[in-house]
Amino acid sequence: MNEPDLEILIASSLIQKKCKEIKWKCLSPLCTEYSINSHLLQRNGILNVLAENGHFIEIIPNDLFKIEKEGLMDFKKVGIDNTYTLAQPLFCNKHDSETFQTIEKHPIDFSLYKTQLLFSYRAFCGELRKKQNLLELHKNILQSEIIQMRCSQDYTNTTKSVIAETQKAIEDLQLMKSHFEDEIANNLNSNFIFYTFSYDIIKVSISAAFNPIQDNKGEIFEALHNGIPLKTVFINVIPQEDKLNVIVGYHKNYCNDWIIEYVKSWKDLDKIGLQNNLTDLIGAKVETWCMAISLFETIKTPNKEALKKYWNENMTNFSIEQKVTFNFFES
């Protein structure tokens, strides 16, 4: 590695560290308090099902100095209190407790619309916060004299484009967030469609939202420039002691045939079908997940390497056409 590359890596690493230390305001409407670092899925009764000696496996970005040799992402063992993807600064202590109190109590009735709505709202807010952090990261990169001096004008232009697109994406997410909050505040049951499916336990947990993009239909351009929210799938895969609950849904005004068929694809699955769906979900659609160490240790090394290879080759591929075609969980 030559000296200019090293200086860029050091500057970028410092920027990443700075962004991780940002104190974010609570995402609850009109609240001005700072948010706490809370789990997207509660520790008691869900994450504790996966944690072994207080740890589980997550997918985490590699240190910038390791990317060239080890790729962008890798499996890492993390402590339940230091989870990288499933703990984020979303709400202040008051609103985190008040808003989600009905899904913090056990047993949880996953068939209730309010339960499905709250799990999906928290997952969606997690995606919004990730976009806000991404925006700050690229703003800081643009302001870095070292990076700008040593990178090309094309790199600068790309950074500016990412900033503009991320700002528009945040506006888009804020609009969808308001739909969730209207539904929650007014005890409505009108704008979202959710389904819950229950299967034998697989020790994996997922909480996320993703946008299935049909590139040839100009959806991204339409959403970013005309204020129309991208069509979004909300999904939570929630383990309990003896079963795995899958909550999957969408906003009824922002869906398409692909989303409707995708939701149906989670129904009445056999063991292999469920494993295939989970593989495609963590490989091609979301990053916010974790699994038990004991489960990870049963997975074949070639499957682990194949999934890492897929991530590294498709990090910026959001097309609905992509699909992981092997079974990561195959024993």
Salt bridges, closest charged atoms under 4 A:
GLU7 OE1 - ARG150 NH2 3.17
GLU21 OE2 - LYS17 NZ 2.76
ASP74 OD1 - LYS308 NZ 3.22
ASP81 OD1 - ARG43 NH1 2.35
GLU98 OE1 - LYS94 NZ 3.20
GLU104 OE2 - ARG122 NH1 3.33
GLU127 OE2 - LYS130 NZ 3.36
GLU181 OE2 - LYS177 NZ 2.53
GLU219 OE2 - LYS231 NZ 3.75
GLU261 OE2 - LYS264 NZ 3.71
ASP280 OD2 - LYS285 NZ 2.38
ASP280 OD2 - LYS323 NZ 3.90
GLU305 OE2 - LYS308 NZ 3.91
GLU313 OE2 - LYS309 NZ 2.71
